[in-house]
Structures are given as structure tokens and as C-alpha cells.
Amino acid sequence: MIRIKKINLHEFIYLTFALDSALKIPVGGFKLHLGVALILLYSLISIFHNIRKVKTLKFLKSNWSIVPFLVFVLIHVVLFGTYSARFSILLYYFIALFVFSYFHFKSSKISIRVIGYFQWLLIISGLFQFLLFKLFGYQLAFFDAAHYEIEGSFATRLRGFFLEPNWFSIVFIFNGLLLFYKKGKLIYKDRVLLIFSFITLLLNGSYGLVVVVFGVSIMELFQGFPIFSMKRFKIIIASFVIGVFLIGFRTYNKAESSTSNNKEIAVNYGSRLLPAVRTTLFMMNESTFDLVLGKGLGAWAPIGLEENSLGYVGMSNGEEKIITPSQRDSAEYHVFLLEFGIVGILLYLFDYLFLFFKYRRTDIILAISMMCMLAAFFVYPIYKFNMYLAPLFLIRSFVIGNSKKLVI
């Protein structure tokens, strides 16, 4: 049974990230999330009162692995400042840093209890949205209902109050990892939560990050057992059973969506691979300078899409898709390659790889999280969504800041 107790301001802000689009407010051409707005407002008030006078440097010192890319992108924008959308795209990056910084300093204010509330909010909102669609054919959309009529299989999957199922699954998995980090083996006592979490993941259908979590966990568990041991054998059997179950369920979902009468929502397996291949081949034929350093932030829309059609156009019922100056694509790899080059990609991924190898033996939750972000870079357009990854920011802050004190 869920018992609701009083929460503080920082916990309330954290909980808003579980409801995503339901709490987004249109501001000009930008949809400002309530939680992000409160964080920005809180930060401005704090700066005005000199509360955070030197905390920016403390934040960067604690999370120094993000600094190389931060410096690179600032220099890059100055030297390659030819695209009008560069500042609006850069704004997403700095808002994400603001949100990260906020949770870095307020992590001790977020209790285990509220992290559990967050998980239940995701489960309840997810099942509510899913049942509305399955039982009544109603597509819950807070902004553009047509988005689910012309796009792919995600229109039939559980996504809660998020725009797409993939975004829901990312936040859901990270909050689950955070809950496991804080509660440890005590989480197995929350059987109802675990059962509903598993059901929610199945109905969501985004198994990419589940495979990453599962794979890294198995690899690390294997390190602690002899080659021939009963525990290792049990892990292999359990892995096989779970793997077969997930593959079977995913295959069923894919088959169901692909055989739909509406062929426009058939699954496009090349939506990420083909743009990556096209962009890689395109950049290899450009100058070495462009391949190494890219063409500049904001170059993807005019060069990648309008001039060379490198990206994933999508399924649009034969209608031409409107391309905005700050347009991203189906994944970040090919966008980064064109805009930032090989150096930009390496510096961006350095943060994830450094933390993975540093903590893979001492804190598997952070290691798994970093591998999830690495995978997301290649399969999701994660750049603009980074600001909503509050659970990930807390995981990083708890581990790196060694803030393991349990707040009940």
C-alpha cells in the first residue's frame, strides 16, 4: 500500500519529471516543463541572493568528465558560428547542465520514499494511457494528436504522459536503477512494485536499454564466480529464460504492428542504421578537417537533411515532412558526426566511458547507467531529452558525491 507523506519543494520538482508532457507549457516555440521552469527560477533566485556564488566550479570539479566536451562545444560555436539555429540548440545543452547541477546539490533532499512515488507515478500514468488506447481507442496527447497517426509502432505502446515510449522507458529504467541503488536488496520486499514495473516494461516495448542493463549486469556478476559453479550456472539459465521471454514478447509486438492494416505504422528497422551509414559515408568524402571537427552546430538541418537527405525522413502518409532549423534525427551519432566530427563524438562519449570504467567494479548501478547513455546516443535522439533525465542526475550525484545516506 502506498502511503503519501509530506514532501519538500525539491522532491516535488523531482516528481514533476514523471509526468513529462502533462506539465509542459508552450512558451513561444518552446515547450517549457514545469520542473525545468522551477529549477531555472530557483537557480536565478539563488544567484540573486549569492547562495550559489562558487557552486558552479564545485559542480564542474565533481563532474570534471563533462568539461572536455563543454569547452569543445563553446569553442566550436564561436569558430563555426554560421548556422542560425546554433544558439537555440546550445540552449538545450545548458538547460540540461542547469538541471544536472540542481540535482547534484539537492540530491540529499530527495528521499527514497519519493523515488518510489516517482516509480508509481510512471506505472499509474503509463497503464492509464495504455488502457485508454487499448479499451477506448483514445490516444492521449497533450499537444499534437496527429503525431500518433502518421508515425511508427510507438503509437500502440505504453508511454504514459511522455511524447514517445522510448522517452518513457529511459526515465523508467533510470528511476528503477536509482531505487535499486538506494534500497539495495530491500527492494525485493516491494513485490507489488516489482511486478507492476515488469508489466509496465513489457507493455512499453522499448527493450534496447533493458538489454543493456541485463547484459552489463550479467557480465559483472560473472566476474565474481568461478568458471564452474552452481551460481554461474543458475545465472546462465535465468538469463536464457528471461532473454527468450523478452525476445518472444518483442517479436509478437513487432509482428502485430507490422501486420496492421495501416501500413504507414509498419516498423522501419533502418530508421537508425541507414542514416548512420549514409552520414558516415558522406563525411568520409568530405575534407579531413570536416570529418575530424564537423561542420558546425546547427548544420544538420540544412546540410544533413535539406541538401543531402542523410537522415530518417519518417512515415508521413506521403506528405513532405517540415524541417525546422534545430531539427535532430532518429539518433545522435550521425547528427554529432556531421556537426561536431569525430573529435566531438569522442569528447561527448568520454564522460560515459570514463565513469563506466572507473565505477564498473565499485558501483554497478552507475556503470549500467553510463552504458545505457552510450547506447542511447546511437539509437535515440537523446540530445534534447537530456534535461529530463532527473533520475540519472541523481544516480551520478549519489555515487560521485558519495551521498549514500538513506533519507526515509
C-alpha positions in Angstrom: 0.0 0.0 0.0 1.3 3.5 -0.9 1.2 5.9 2.0 1.6 9.5 0.9 3.6 11.7 3.3 4.6 15.4 3.1 7.2 16.2 0.5 9.6 19.2 0.2 10.0 21.5 -2.7 12.9 19.6 -4.2 11.0 16.3 -4.0 8.0 18.0 -5.7 10.2 19.2 -8.5 11.7 15.7 -8.9 8.2 14.2 -9.2 7.2 16.6 -12.0 9.6 14.8 -14.3 7.5 11.6 -14.1 4.6 13.4 -15.8 6.5 15.0 -18.7 4.2 16.4 -21.4 1.3 16.8 -19.0 3.3 19.6 -17.3 4.8 21.3 -20.3 3.8 24.9 -21.0 4.1 26.3 -24.5 6.4 29.4 -24.4 6.9 30.7 -27.9 8.2 27.8 -30.0 9.5 26.0 -26.9 7.6 23.7 -24.5 8.8 24.5 -21.1 8.4 21.8 -18.5 7.2 22.8 -15.1 10.1 21.1 -13.3 12.7 22.7 -15.5 11.0 26.1 -15.1 11.0 25.7 -11.3 14.7 24.7 -11.3 15.6 27.7 -13.5 13.6 30.1 -11.3 15.1 28.6 -8.1 18.6 29.0 -9.6 18.0 32.6 -10.6 16.7 33.5 -7.1 19.7 31.6 -5.5 22.2 33.5 -7.7 20.5 36.8 -6.9 21.0 36.1 -3.2 24.6 34.9 -3.7 23.7 31.4 -2.4 25.4 29.7 -5.3 28.4 32.0 -5.6 31.0 29.4 -6.1 29.0 26.2 -6.6 29.4 26.2 -10.4 33.1 25.4 -10.0 32.3 22.8 -7.4 29.9 21.1 -9.7 32.3 21.1 -12.6 35.1 19.8 -10.3 32.9 16.9 -9.1 31.8 16.1 -12.6 35.0 17.1 -14.5 34.5 14.4 -17.1 31.8 16.6 -18.8 34.3 19.6 -19.0 36.2 18.5 -22.2 33.1 18.5 -24.3 31.7 21.6 -22.6 34.9 23.5 -23.5 34.9 22.0 -27.0 31.3 23.0 -27.8 31.9 26.6 -26.6 34.9 27.0 -28.8 33.2 25.2 -31.6 30.2 27.5 -31.6 32.5 30.5 -31.8 34.7 29.1 -34.6 31.8 27.5 -36.6 29.2 30.1 -35.9 27.4 30.2 -39.3 24.1 28.5 -38.6 21.2 30.4 -37.2 19.9 27.5 -35.0 23.2 27.0 -33.1 22.1 29.1 -30.1 18.7 27.5 -29.7 20.3 24.0 -30.0 23.0 25.0 -27.5 20.3 26.2 -25.1 19.1 22.6 -24.7 22.6 21.6 -23.6 22.9 24.3 -21.0 19.5 23.8 -19.6 20.4 20.1 -19.1 23.5 21.2 -17.3 21.4 23.5 -15.1 19.1 20.6 -14.2 22.0 18.3 -13.6 23.7 20.9 -11.3 20.5 21.4 -9.4 20.0 17.7 -8.6 23.7 17.4 -7.9 23.4 19.8 -5.0 19.9 18.8 -3.9 20.3 15.0 -4.0 20.4 14.7 -0.3 17.0 16.3 -0.1 15.4 13.6 -2.3 14.2 10.7 -0.1 13.9 7.0 -1.1 10.2 7.3 -0.4 9.8 10.0 -3.2 11.9 7.9 -5.6 9.3 5.2 -5.0 6.5 7.7 -5.6 8.2 8.6 -8.9 8.1 4.9 -10.0 4.5 4.6 -9.1 3.6 7.8 -11.0 5.2 6.3 -14.1 3.4 3.0 -13.6 0.0 4.5 -13.0 0.2 7.1 -15.7 1.6 4.5 -18.1 -1.2 2.0 -17.5 -3.8 4.8 -17.6 -2.6 6.0 -21.1 -2.2 2.4 -22.4 -5.7 1.3 -21.3 -7.3 4.4 -22.7 -5.9 3.5 -26.1 -6.5 -0.3 -25.9 -10.0 -0.2 -24.4 -11.4 3.0 -25.9 -9.1 3.8 -28.9 -8.3 7.2 -27.4 -4.8 8.4 -28.0 -3.8 10.6 -25.0 -1.9 13.5 -26.5 -1.2 16.8 -24.8 -0.1 18.7 -27.9 -0.3 17.0 -31.3 -2.6 14.0 -31.6 -1.8 13.7 -35.3 1.7 12.7 -34.3 0.4 9.2 -33.4 -1.5 8.9 -36.7 1.4 9.3 -39.1 4.3 7.8 -37.1 5.6 4.2 -36.3 4.8 1.4 -33.9 5.3 3.6 -30.8 1.7 4.8 -31.3 0.4 1.4 -30.0 2.8 1.1 -27.0 2.7 2.2 -23.4 4.3 5.7 -23.0 2.5 7.3 -20.0 2.4 11.1 -20.3 5.6 11.1 -22.4 5.7 12.0 -26.1 7.1 8.6 -27.1 7.6 5.2 -25.5 11.4 5.4 -25.7 11.5 8.5 -23.6 9.2 6.8 -21.0 11.5 3.7 -20.9 14.7 5.7 -20.4 13.3 7.6 -17.4 11.6 4.5 -16.1 14.8 2.4 -16.2 16.9 5.1 -14.6 14.5 5.6 -11.8 14.3 1.9 -11.3 18.1 1.7 -11.1 18.1 4.6 -8.7 15.6 2.9 -6.5 17.7 -0.3 -6.5 20.8 1.8 -5.7 19.2 3.4 -2.7 17.4 0.3 -1.3 19.7 -2.5 -2.3 18.3 -5.9 -1.6 15.4 -4.4 0.4 13.8 -3.6 -2.9 12.9 -7.3 -3.3 10.4 -6.8 -0.4 8.4 -4.4 -2.7 7.0 -7.3 -4.7 3.9 -5.4 -5.9 6.1 -2.6 -7.2 8.5 -5.0 -8.9 5.6 -6.9 -10.6 3.9 -3.8 -11.9 7.3 -2.4 -13.0 7.9 -5.6 -15.0 4.4 -5.4 -16.6 5.0 -1.8 -17.5 8.3 -2.5 -19.2 6.7 -5.3 -21.2 3.8 -3.1 -22.4 6.2 -0.3 -23.1 8.1 -2.5 -25.6 11.4 -0.5 -25.6 13.8 -3.3 -24.8 17.0 -1.8 -26.1 18.1 -0.3 -22.7 16.7 -3.4 -20.9 19.2 -5.5 -22.9 22.0 -3.1 -21.9 21.0 -3.3 -18.2 20.7 -7.0 -18.4 23.9 -7.5 -20.4 26.2 -5.4 -18.2 24.7 -6.9 -15.0 25.4 -10.4 -16.2 29.0 -9.6 -17.3 29.7 -8.0 -13.9 28.1 -10.9 -12.0 30.2 -13.4 -13.8 33.4 -11.7 -12.6 32.7 -12.8 -9.0 32.2 -16.5 -9.6 34.5 -19.4 -10.6 34.1 -20.7 -14.2 32.5 -23.8 -13.0 30.0 -23.0 -10.2 26.3 -23.6 -9.5 25.7 -19.8 -9.1 27.2 -19.1 -12.5 25.1 -22.0 -14.0 21.9 -20.5 -12.4 22.7 -17.1 -13.9 23.1 -18.6 -17.3 19.8 -20.5 -17.1 17.9 -17.4 -15.7 19.5 -15.2 -18.4 18.4 -17.6 -21.1 14.8 -17.9 -19.9 14.4 -14.1 -19.5 16.1 -13.4 -22.8 13.8 -15.9 -24.7 10.8 -14.3 -23.0 11.8 -10.8 -23.9 12.6 -11.7 -27.5 9.4 -13.6 -27.8 7.3 -10.7 -26.4 9.1 -8.2 -28.6 8.7 -10.3 -31.7 5.0 -10.6 -31.0 4.7 -6.8 -30.7 6.6 -6.2 -33.9 4.6 -8.7 -35.8 1.3 -7.1 -34.5 2.3 -3.6 -35.5 3.8 -4.7 -38.9 0.7 -6.6 -40.0 -1.6 -3.7 -39.1 -4.0 -2.6 -41.9 -2.4 0.8 -41.8 1.0 0.2 -43.4 2.1 3.7 -42.5 2.8 2.5 -39.0 4.9 -0.5 -40.0 8.2 -0.7 -38.2 11.2 0.7 -40.1 14.2 -1.3 -38.9 16.6 1.0 -40.9 15.5 4.3 -39.2 18.7 4.5 -37.2 21.2 2.3 -39.2 20.7 3.8 -42.7 21.1 7.5 -41.6 24.2 6.5 -39.7 25.7 4.7 -42.7 24.7 7.5 -45.2 26.2 10.2 -42.9 29.4 8.3 -42.3 29.9 7.7 -46.0 29.1 11.4 -46.7 31.6 12.7 -44.1 34.3 10.3 -45.3 34.0 12.0 -48.7 34.3 15.5 -47.2 37.6 17.2 -46.1 39.6 15.7 -43.3 39.0 18.9 -41.4 35.3 18.4 -41.6 35.5 14.7 -40.7 37.6 15.5 -37.6 35.8 18.7 -36.3 32.5 18.7 -38.1 30.6 21.4 -40.0 29.2 23.3 -37.0 26.3 23.2 -34.6 23.1 23.6 -36.4 24.4 22.1 -39.7 22.3 19.0 -39.6 19.0 20.5 -40.8 20.4 22.5 -43.8 23.2 20.1 -44.9 22.2 16.7 -43.5 18.5 16.9 -44.3 17.7 19.6 -46.9 20.7 19.4 -49.1 21.7 15.7 -48.9 18.8 13.8 -47.4 21.0 11.9 -45.0 18.6 11.5 -42.2 15.4 9.5 -41.4 12.5 11.1 -43.2 9.9 9.0 -41.4 6.5 7.8 -42.4 4.3 10.7 -43.2 1.4 9.5 -45.4 3.2 10.8 -48.5 3.4 14.3 -47.1 6.6 16.3 -47.0 8.0 16.5 -43.5 8.6 20.0 -42.3 12.2 20.5 -41.3 13.0 23.1 -38.6 16.4 24.8 -38.3 17.1 23.0 -35.0 15.9 19.6 -36.3 17.5 16.5 -34.9 17.1 12.9 -36.2 16.4 9.3 -35.2 19.7 9.1 -33.2 22.5 11.4 -32.2 25.5 9.6 -33.7 25.1 10.8 -37.3 24.0 14.3 -36.2 27.0 14.6 -34.0 29.3 13.3 -36.7 28.2 15.9 -39.1 28.1 18.8 -36.7 31.0 18.0 -34.3 33.1 15.5 -36.2 35.0 12.6 -34.7 36.6 14.7 -32.0 33.2 16.0 -30.8 31.8 12.4 -30.5 34.8 11.2 -28.6 34.7 14.1 -26.2 31.0 13.7 -25.6 31.3 9.9 -25.0 34.4 10.3 -22.9 32.2 11.2 -19.9 30.2 8.0 -20.1 33.2 5.7 -20.8 35.3 7.3 -18.1 32.7 6.8 -15.4 31.9 3.3 -16.7 35.5 2.1 -16.4 36.1 3.9 -13.1 33.0 2.5 -11.3 32.3 -0.8 -13.0 33.9 -2.7 -10.1 32.7 -0.5 -7.3 29.3 0.7 -8.4 27.5 -1.3 -11.0 24.4 1.0 -11.0 26.4 3.9 -12.3 28.3 1.7 -14.7 25.0 0.3 -16.1 23.6 3.9 -16.4 26.6 5.0 -18.4 26.3 2.1 -20.8 22.6 3.0 -21.2 23.5 6.5 -22.1 26.2 5.3 -24.5 23.7 3.0 -26.2 21.0 5.8 -26.3 23.5 8.0 -28.2 23.5 5.6 -31.1 19.8 4.6 -31.1 17.8 7.6 -29.8 17.7 11.4 -30.4 18.7 11.9 -26.8 20.3 15.4 -27.0 17.2 17.5 -26.4 15.8 15.0 -23.9 18.8 15.1 -21.6 17.3 17.9 -19.5 14.5 15.5 -18.4 16.8 12.7 -17.1 16.4 13.7 -13.4 16.9 10.1 -12.1 20.2 9.8 -14.0 21.4 13.0 -12.5 20.6 11.7 -9.0 22.4 8.4 -9.7 25.5 10.3 -10.7 25.2 12.7 -7.8 24.7 10.0 -5.2 27.6 7.9 -6.5 30.2 10.6 -7.3 29.3 12.7 -4.4 29.2 9.6 -2.2 25.8 10.8 -0.9 24.6 7.3 0.1 22.9 8.4 3.3 19.4 6.9 3.2 16.7 9.5 3.6 13.5 7.8 4.6 
